[in-house]
Structures are given as C-alpha cells and as structure tokens.
Amino acid sequence: MKKIKLLYVTRKYPPAVGGMENFSYNLYSGFDAEKVEKDIISLGKSQKNLVWFLPYALIKTLIKARKYDIVFIGDALLSSIGFFTKLLYPKKKTVVNVFGLDITFRNRLYQLYLKLFYNRFDKYIAISSETEKAFKKRGGKRSCVISCGVDTEQFSGECADYEEICRRNGIGKDDIVLVTVGRLVKRKGAEWFVSNVMPLLKDEKVKYLIIGDGEERENIAESIKKHGLGDKVKMLGRVDNAELNAVYIHADAFIMPNIHVDGDMEGFGLVAVEAGLAGLAVFASGIEGIRDAVIDGKNGWAMESGNAAQYAERIKDLCANREDYRRKAAEYSIYTRENYSWSSVCEKYVCLFEKMLGKDKK
C-alpha cells in the first residue's frame, strides 16, 4: 500500500502555547511514518500574525497541494484556504478539523464567513459529539467525530518539589488537594465553584488550587475574599511544566466545574483527560464536549453542572474515603491510556483517510 501524502495547514502550532497548539503538534507528530508522508504549513506565533499568515498559507497551499492526496485544514477559521484549494483542484480530498469555539464564536461577520464554506469539503472531523451537534445545527454535513488524544508520557518528565509547593501554599499532609487547570474564563466555572461549592466545604480539610490565567482572575480573587476562603483557595497563575506535573501527580482530585455560557462551549475537555491519565480522581460537569472526555464510571465522575450540593457531597465522600478514590482513579487511568492515547487517535485519522481514498479496499 502506498503512503498517504498529507499536507497539514494550521494556524495553531508550537512554539506558540495553548490547547489547540498541543493538539496540532501531537496529531501531526503522531501519524505513522510508514503510512503517512506528511508536510506542514503552520504559523506557530501569536494570532496577531494571521493578517499575513492567511494569504501566505493560501498561496503556499495552492502551490503545494497538487503533490498531496489529502489537504488537511487545522480548523474552521482557515476554511477559505480549503475552499480555494478545492476550486483549483476539484478532485483533491480536503478535510477540516472542527473544534468548539471556532464554530460557535458569536460574531455575525465570522458566522457569515463560515456559512460561505460549509459543505464545501469532503469531510469535517469534530473533536466531540457536542461539537458535531453544534456544527450540524449550523447546517454542516459530511462530519464525523474523532476525540482528542493525550500524551501518555507527559508526566514522565521533570517534576518540581511537591513538598515545596505545599509549604508555599499552606497545604498540610492530611489536606485533600483539589485542582483546576485551564484558561480562566466564565464557562470553566472556577469562580462558580469558589462561590458555591467551597463555602460548603469550610469544615473539611480541603485545599483548592487554581492554575491558569485569564479574564476571570479578578472575579475569582474577589470571590475568595468575599467568602473568606483565603486559606483554602490558592491561585497559582501560570506555572511551568515541572510544577504542573508535580500537582497532577500528587493532588487528589481534578475539578472541571464548567457552566453553560451562550456562545462559548467547551469543545472537548482535554485537561480532564490529562488529569485522569495522571491518576487523579476527575469530577467534571457532564455538559458539552466534556461528555466525550469524561465517561462516568470509566475515567471519572460526571457531575450535574451547577449542582453545588452534588459537588460538595462528592468531595466530602472523597475526604472520608481517600484511599478508595485513589484506587479507583488508578483503574480509570488505565482506561484513559488505552482509549485516549495519541497513537490510537492518529490511527483513527489514518483509517478515515484510507477510506476516503479507497485504500482500505486495496
């Protein structure tokens, strides 16, 4: 069987930092070299550079595309590149990855832009069932779902001194440590959790670490002060990988308390999968794309979004049965490794490409 010749075009790629950048890197890097001959056109810089990257990527793609079997567009914002490629090469197979915010972003001009290109391509790959649902709601067709993957070796690297992290944040050896990691925006629910759940846990030996930065930072800080939670809730801001690894490995539970925000859906919930891989008990709101990331009873505990009492009761149960949750989380980690590794995810992409090209029949 001949190798699939793949041209991958993405605006999100390292050395730029972020979830989509990691996704693009791991997906592109994970393709089996024995099955895929690949090339990439990427930005790797701040999105402020889109003004020149879009025309550059378009011209370069049009020049290169004739050599490849598949032109793979990294996200819906770059649809125009796939559209003009299809115009010039009508028989060329074009594929577009679909995330959450890239199709739900509430801007009329942007939504009009997307509608111009819906159903112009051979296949749309959504990262979750909820993302595909949002895509279809806007008139999209010819879609399928392939979830995100995780780097199964990501916690084998450098690890900071966890005892020092505990000393710095007033964490005792008997404290139950909860952690939330991600961009601090309203839909992530960190402020909601501080205001509604943490006050119910004042009598428990619980410490809540919030890692990340964003527009909700000040609101979260105000809520911590308002509810007198300065000794229980610590905002660590952005941390390096060594410190993040230490927290993931040694904490007790990962909290993903997302709430619904119109026009700002959670496409998947990769951080919850990463936390499960690290061996944390994962308590996550069962909404939007998180439902594909956290399967209740398989790799975590799905919670009712906005149900403070349920979150509090689950955490109190964790406090009373710490070792039981550690054992269960270790079992869930195996499920995550087997079902969300990048090798298995990339293989799903390759199988799809082969089917599109008819190579699965040869």
N, C-alpha and C positions, 0 to 999 in steps of 0.2 A: 504493500500500500504506500502510495506517495504521501509525503508530508503535506499537511495543510499549510498553505502560505498565508500568514495573517499579518495585517497591518493594523496596529492599535493606535488610536488617536485619543489623547486625553489632556485635559487642562489641569488635572489634579494628579500630581506626581512628586515624589521627593526630588530635591531636598526640602520642598515645601512640606509643612506638617499639618496633619489632620486625618480624620477617619477615611475620607474618600481617597486621600493620597496613599494611605496604607493599603486600602482596598486595591487600588490600581497597581501598586507595586507588587503586592503578593499575588494578584491574579496573573499579571504579566510574567512575573518570575516563575510562577508555578506551572506553567504549561510544559508538558513533557517534550523535551528537545527531540526525542525520537519520533514524535507525532506532529509537532508544530515547528515550522520555520517562521520566526517572528521578527517584526521590526516595529519601532515605536516612534511616534511624533508626540512629544509631551512639552508642557510648559515648565512645571517644577518651580514656579515662582508665585509671588502674590497675584491674586486675581485682578489687581490693578493693571496687569500686563495683558489682559485679554484684548485690549484695543488694538494691539499689534499682533498678538498670537493668533487670533481668529483668521485674519487674511493670510498670514504666514502658513498656518496649518492647512487652510483650504488649498492654497497653491501647491504646497508640498504634497498633500494627499492626492490631488489631481494628477500630479506628475508621477507619483509612485504607484498609484492604485492598480494600474494595468498589470503589474507584476504579481499581484496577490489574489488569492481565492476569496478571502474574506476581508472586508473593511469594517473594523470594529470600532464604533464610536463610544467613547467613555461615558457620556451622559447626555441627557436630552438637550442641554444648552447648546451642544455642538451639532444639533440636528442639521443645520444648514450645510455643514461640511458633507454629511452623508447624502443630503439631497442633491447637491451639485455633482457629487461623485456618481450617484445613480443616473443623473441626467447624461453625463458623459459616457458612463459605462453601464447601460441598462441591464446587462446580464450579470453584472458584478453583485455578489451577495453582500448585503450591508446589514449590520446588526447594531443595535443601540442598547446600552445599559440604562435602566430606569431606576432611579433612587426615589426618595420621598419628596424632599423639599424641591428638587429640581423640576417637579411637575405640579406641585401644589402652591408654589410661591405666588402670593396674591398681588400680582401686578398685571393690569389689563393688557399692557403692551406685550409683556412677556408671554402671557397666556395666548394672545393672538399669534405671536411668533410660533409657539409650539403647535397650534392648530394648523398652521401652514404646512407642517411637515408630518403630522400624524398619518400613519398608514402608508408612508412612502417607502418603508424599508421592509426587508424580508422577515426580520424577527426583532422583537423587543424583549429584553430579558429584565424582569423586575426582581429586586432583591428580597421581596417578601410578598405574601398573598395580599396584604393590605395595600402595598404599593401597586400591585397589579390591578386591584379593585379601583383605586383612585385613577389609574391610567385608563381603564375601560370606561369609567364614569365620564371621562372627558372625550370619549369617542375612539379610544385606542383599540387596535385589534392586532392579531398575529403575535400575541405575547405568551410568555411562559415565566415560570418562577425558578430561579436558582439562588438560594440563600448565600449570604456572605460566609467566608471562612475565617479561621483563626490560625495564627502561627503557633503550632504546638510546641515549639521550642522557645517561645518568647520569655518564659520565666526561668530559663537555664542560664541567663546572662548575669551580669553584675548585679549584686543585691546590696543595698545600703544596710547600715546597722539599725535593726528594728528597735532595739532597746533604746538607742539614742532618740529615735523618732517618738517613742513612748515617753521618755523623760521630757522631751521638748513640748509635748502636748498634754502632759499631766495624766498619762494613761497608766493605771495600775495593772499588776499581773492578773488580777481577778476580773478586770473590766471586760465586758463584751464589746468588741470593736466593730462598728458598722461603718461602711464606706460607700460613698457615691463618687463616681468619676465621670467627668464629661464637661461639655460646654455649659456654662450657667445661663440657661435661657428658661423661660417660664414653663415650657412643655416638659422639661426634665423633672420638675416637681420638687426640687430641693427646698425651695422656700416653703412650699406647701407642707412638706414633711417636717421641717423645723417648727412651723407654726401649729400644726395639727396633731402630729404624732409624738414628737419629742416631749411636749408637756405631759403626755400620758405615761411617760417613762421616767419621770423625775425620781421615783423611788427605786429604780433599777440601776445596777452598776453598768451603765451603758455610755459609751463614747461614740460620737458620730463625726467621722472625718469627711470633709467635702473637698475633693481635689478637682481643680479646674478653675477657669476664669470665664467671665462673660458679663453680659448686661444686667444680670440679676444679682450680681455680687453685693451691691449696696443694699438691696432689698433683703437679702438673706442676712446680712450683718445686722440690719435694723431689727429683724425678727428675732435673732439670737438675743439681742439686748432687751427687746420688749418682753420676752418670755423668761428672762433670767437664766439663759442656758449657756452662759459663757464658759462654764466649767465642763459642760457636756458636749458642746458642738464646736469643732475646730475647723476653720477654713485654711487649708494649706496652700491654696492657689495652684499655680502650675508647678509640677515637680519633675525632676529628671527620671529617666527610666529605672535607675538603680533604686531610688526611693519608692517609685510606683511598684516595682517588683516586690520590694520588702513588704509593703502594705498588702498587696494582693495575696502574698504567700502566708502572712501571719494573722491577718484580720479574721473575724468570724463570719461576717455576712456582707454581701453586696446588696445595696438598696437601689432600685431603679423605680422611683415613685412617680412615674410620668402621669400627667394630667392632660386632658384634651384641650387643645388650643386651636381655634379655627385657622386654617391656612398654614399650620405648622406641625405636620405629622411626623412621627418617628418612623423612619423608613424601615429600620430593622432592629437595632439594639445590640450592636456588636460588643459593646463593653460588658454587657451582661454575660455573653458567651465566653469572653475572655476571663471574666471573674470565675465562672463555673469551671473553666479549664484549670485555673489556679487552685481550685479546691475550696472556694468559698461557697457558703450557702447563699443562693440567689433568691431574693424576694423582689419580684418585679410586677408592675401593673400590667394586667393582661389586656392591653389595648394596642391597636395599630400594628406596626411591624414587629413589635415585641412578641406578639403571639407566635411568630415563626422562630424567634430567637430563644425564648424560654418556654419549653414544653412542660406543663405542670406534671410533676411526678416522674419526669425523665431527666431533666437537668436543672430543675429549680422549682420554686413555688410561685404560681401565678396568683396575684392579688387583685382584688377589685379596686380599680382606680378611684381615688377619692375617699376610700373607706378607711379612715384613720383608726377606728376601733379594731378592724381586722389586722392592720399592720402592727398595731401595738400588741395585740394578743399573740401574734406570731413571734414577735421579738421577745415577749415575756416567756413564751414557751422555749425559745432558744436559750434564754438566761437560765431556765430551770433544767434544761436538757442539752447542755453544750456538747457533750461527747457524742450523743446520738446524732446531732446535726452534723458534726464533723465526719462521722462515719458515712452518713447519707450523702453528704457533699462530695466525699471521695468517690462514691459509687457514681454519682452524677457526672463527675469529671471524666470518667471513662466513656460515658455516653457522648459527651461533648467532643472528646478526642476522636472518637470513631465516626461521628456524623458531621462535624464542622471543620475538619482539617482542610487546609488549602489543597492538598493533593486530591481529596475526594471531590471538592468543589470544582477544581480545574478540570477534572476528568468529566464532570457533567457538561461543562462548556464544550470540551472536545467532542464528546458524543453528539451534542447538538449540532456542532459544525459539520461533523461527518454525515449526519443525517441530512442536513441542508444541501450538502454537496453530493449526496448519493453514495458516499464512500463506504457507508455501513453495509451496503449490499454487495460490495466487491470482495 
